[in-house]
Amino acid sequence: MGSPAVEATDQETSNANSPQRIQRLVAAAKEQQPTHTPMASIEQSPRFQKRSPDVEGKARQVAIRDADKAMMEKFVSDLENPEHTTDPVTLCRVNGALILVDGHHRLDAYRLAGRNDIPSRVLETTESEAHTLASVMNGYSTTVPRGNEERGETAWREVLDKYDGESWEDGWSARQLAKVMGVGSKTVDRMVKARKAHGDGADHMTWKQARASEFEREYSSRDKVAGWISAIDKINAQSEHEVEVIIELVRQCNEVYAGREEMADKFAAYLDDPKAFRDYHDEALSSF
């Protein structure tokens, strides 16, 4: 048997969907021993699927689709073995209904493989908490990692949900939202300013549209360059080889869809082996 569903304390019940409550639920989900849940009892709704890869650049969209397809094929192939399993999905029990908030790809794969139940962790939440958890927990996923634009779009939707342009929901602030969502505080500060500038119109904008206004361009261009300079200062490259590896890493991060750990392993090898990096670079140039 798995651990019991995580329930709210009396204090948390009176302050549902607070940052502290969300953080406790995320921690509890990671610690809870999974149990098996019949898939027929799980509600899978687009309202709780917080991924938006279409906000990425075209090259990354193609890479994401390819990665998604390859991952699903492997999932289904592996799950045809009755002994094989995956990481548990996360469910929120809302008024008796079991709502999927993390693990949409896994649930689809289990269905395609003909399975009847799936490993899961269950949290007792309100509907608003389930929405916030869907945004937060998908950000932790390494199954199909989010790109920078997608992370920003998810954080923007949470700003719109919790900040009306004048005040925040109880317990929330720009700093708290940045911490819970795992994005930079300066980015959330920009979102707050954009929310104020656009008013109710912001509800119908993507983050890319909101920051593309004249107000945001004036604010962000110089700020962006200053941020680049600060980042360069922190890099403190020790050789021309390190500079070349950094330049290629920046290019790859913008053009290639890969998780942070995968990219770190790849470029750490290039950093340690200049000849391997030159061979890689020469091969890339010859492909043009």
C-alpha positions in Angstrom: 0.0 0.0 0.0 1.2 3.6 -0.7 1.2 6.4 1.7 -2.1 8.2 2.5 -3.1 11.2 0.5 -1.6 14.5 1.9 -4.1 16.6 3.7 -4.1 20.2 4.7 -3.6 21.4 8.2 -6.3 23.7 9.7 -4.1 26.7 9.2 -3.4 25.8 5.5 -7.1 25.2 4.9 -7.8 28.8 5.9 -5.0 30.0 3.5 -5.4 27.6 0.6 -3.2 27.9 -2.5 -0.6 30.0 -0.5 3.1 29.7 -1.5 3.8 27.8 1.8 1.0 25.4 1.1 2.1 24.7 -2.5 5.7 24.2 -1.4 4.5 21.7 1.3 2.4 19.8 -1.2 5.3 19.6 -3.7 7.6 18.3 -0.9 5.0 15.8 0.3 4.5 14.5 -3.2 8.2 13.8 -3.6 8.3 11.9 -0.2 5.1 10.0 -0.5 5.4 6.3 -1.4 3.4 5.6 -4.6 0.4 3.4 -4.9 -1.3 2.0 -8.0 -4.4 3.9 -9.2 -6.9 2.5 -11.8 -6.6 4.7 -14.9 -10.3 4.7 -15.4 -10.7 6.7 -12.2 -8.3 9.5 -13.3 -9.5 12.7 -15.0 -7.1 14.1 -17.6 -8.1 17.6 -18.7 -6.3 20.1 -20.9 -7.0 22.7 -18.2 -4.4 21.0 -16.1 -1.9 20.5 -18.9 0.3 23.5 -18.5 2.8 22.9 -21.2 3.1 25.4 -24.1 6.0 24.4 -26.4 4.5 26.5 -29.2 5.9 29.6 -27.6 9.5 28.4 -28.4 11.3 29.2 -31.6 10.5 27.1 -34.7 13.7 25.1 -34.5 13.1 24.2 -30.8 9.5 23.4 -31.6 10.6 20.8 -34.1 13.2 19.4 -31.7 10.6 19.2 -28.9 8.1 17.3 -31.2 10.9 14.9 -32.2 11.9 14.4 -28.6 8.3 13.9 -27.5 7.6 11.3 -30.2 10.8 9.4 -29.4 10.1 9.4 -25.7 6.5 8.2 -26.2 7.7 5.3 -28.5 10.2 4.2 -25.8 7.7 4.5 -23.0 5.1 2.4 -24.8 7.8 -0.2 -25.9 9.1 -0.5 -22.3 5.7 -0.7 -20.8 4.8 -3.7 -23.0 6.9 -5.6 -20.5 4.5 -6.2 -17.6 7.4 -5.9 -15.1 8.4 -2.4 -16.3 7.2 0.7 -14.5 7.8 4.4 -14.5 8.0 7.3 -12.1 4.6 7.9 -10.5 2.2 10.5 -11.8 0.8 13.1 -9.4 -2.9 13.3 -8.8 -5.0 15.9 -6.9 -8.2 14.8 -5.2 -10.6 17.7 -5.7 -14.1 17.2 -4.3 -13.7 13.4 -4.8 -12.3 13.6 -8.3 -8.8 12.4 -9.1 -7.2 15.0 -11.4 -3.9 14.5 -13.2 -1.5 17.4 -12.6 1.8 15.9 -13.6 2.6 12.9 -15.8 0.4 13.4 -18.9 2.9 11.6 -21.2 3.2 8.7 -18.8 -0.5 8.3 -18.5 -0.9 8.3 -22.3 1.9 5.7 -22.6 0.3 3.4 -20.0 -3.0 3.6 -21.9 -1.3 2.9 -25.3 0.5 -0.1 -23.7 -2.8 -1.5 -22.5 -2.2 -1.1 -18.8 -5.1 -0.8 -16.3 -3.5 1.1 -13.5 -0.5 3.4 -13.0 1.9 4.3 -10.1 0.7 7.5 -8.5 0.9 9.9 -5.6 -2.3 11.6 -4.4 -2.6 15.0 -2.8 -5.8 16.4 -1.2 -6.2 19.9 -2.7 -8.6 22.6 -3.8 -9.1 23.2 -7.5 -7.0 26.4 -7.4 -4.1 24.5 -5.7 -4.4 21.8 -8.4 -3.9 24.4 -11.1 -0.9 25.9 -9.4 0.6 22.5 -8.8 0.2 21.6 -12.5 2.3 24.7 -13.4 4.9 24.1 -10.7 5.4 20.4 -11.0 5.7 20.3 -14.7 8.6 22.7 -14.3 10.5 20.0 -12.4 9.9 17.4 -15.0 12.9 15.9 -16.9 10.7 13.8 -19.2 10.3 16.6 -21.7 12.1 19.6 -20.2 10.8 23.1 -20.7 12.7 25.7 -22.7 13.2 29.2 -21.5 10.3 30.6 -23.4 7.9 28.0 -22.1 9.1 28.5 -18.5 8.5 32.2 -18.9 5.0 31.6 -20.4 4.0 29.4 -17.5 5.2 31.9 -14.9 3.4 34.7 -16.8 0.1 32.7 -16.6 0.6 32.4 -12.8 1.3 36.1 -12.5 -2.0 36.8 -14.3 -3.8 34.4 -12.0 -2.4 35.7 -8.8 -1.8 39.4 -9.4 -4.6 41.7 -10.8 -2.4 44.7 -11.5 -2.9 46.2 -8.1 -2.7 43.5 -5.5 -1.6 39.9 -5.0 -3.6 37.0 -3.7 -3.1 36.4 0.0 0.5 35.2 0.7 1.8 35.8 -2.8 4.3 38.3 -4.0 6.7 38.7 -6.9 9.4 37.2 -4.8 7.3 34.3 -3.6 6.1 33.5 -7.1 9.7 33.6 -8.5 10.8 31.1 -5.8 7.9 28.7 -6.2 8.0 28.8 -10.1 11.8 28.5 -10.2 12.3 31.6 -12.4 14.4 34.7 -11.9 13.0 37.5 -9.6 13.9 40.2 -12.2 11.9 38.3 -14.8 8.8 38.3 -12.5 9.4 42.0 -11.7 9.2 42.6 -15.5 6.0 40.6 -15.6 4.5 42.6 -12.8 5.3 45.9 -14.7 3.8 44.5 -17.9 0.7 43.4 -16.0 0.3 46.9 -14.7 1.0 48.5 -18.1 -1.5 46.4 -20.1 -4.2 46.1 -17.4 -7.0 43.7 -18.3 -5.6 43.3 -21.8 -2.8 41.3 -20.4 -5.2 38.4 -19.8 -5.3 37.8 -23.5 -1.6 38.2 -24.1 1.3 35.7 -24.1 4.4 36.7 -22.2 6.1 37.2 -25.6 3.4 39.6 -26.7 3.3 41.5 -23.3 7.0 42.1 -23.2 7.1 43.2 -26.9 5.2 46.4 -26.2 7.0 49.7 -26.5 7.1 50.0 -22.8 8.8 46.7 -22.4 11.2 47.2 -25.3 12.4 50.4 -23.7 12.8 48.7 -20.4 14.3 45.4 -21.5 16.8 46.1 -24.2 19.4 48.0 -22.1 18.5 45.8 -19.1 19.1 42.7 -21.2 22.5 43.8 -22.4 23.5 44.8 -18.9 22.4 41.3 -17.8 24.6 39.7 -20.5 27.6 41.8 -19.3 27.0 40.7 -15.7 26.8 37.1 -16.9 30.1 37.5 -18.8 31.8 38.9 -15.8 30.8 35.9 -13.8 32.0 33.5 -16.4 35.7 34.5 -16.0 37.0 32.4 -18.9 40.6 31.4 -18.4 41.6 30.6 -22.1 40.6 31.1 -25.7 39.4 27.5 -25.7 37.0 28.2 -22.8 35.6 31.3 -24.7 35.0 29.2 -27.8 33.2 26.5 -25.8 31.0 29.1 -24.1 30.1 30.7 -27.5 29.1 27.3 -28.9 27.2 26.5 -25.7 25.1 29.6 -26.0 24.3 28.8 -29.7 23.4 25.2 -28.8 21.1 26.3 -25.9 19.2 28.5 -28.4 19.0 25.9 -31.2 19.0 22.4 -29.7 16.4 20.9 -27.4 18.1 19.1 -24.5 17.9 19.0 -20.8 20.3 21.0 -18.7 22.1 17.9 -17.4 22.5 16.4 -20.8 24.0 19.7 -22.1 26.3 20.0 -19.1 27.7 16.5 -19.7 28.2 17.2 -23.4 30.1 20.5 -23.0 32.1 19.4 -19.9 33.6 16.8 -22.2 34.4 19.4 -24.8 35.9 21.7 -22.1 38.2 18.9 -20.9 39.2 17.8 -24.4 40.1 20.7 -26.8 40.8 18.3 -29.7 37.3 16.7 -29.4 35.8 20.1 -29.4 37.7 21.1 -32.6 36.6 17.9 -34.3 33.0 18.6 -33.3 33.3 22.2 -34.5 34.9 21.2 -37.8 32.2 18.6 -38.4 29.4 21.2 -37.7 31.0 23.6 -40.2 31.4 21.0 -42.9 27.6 20.2 -42.7 26.7 23.7 -44.0 
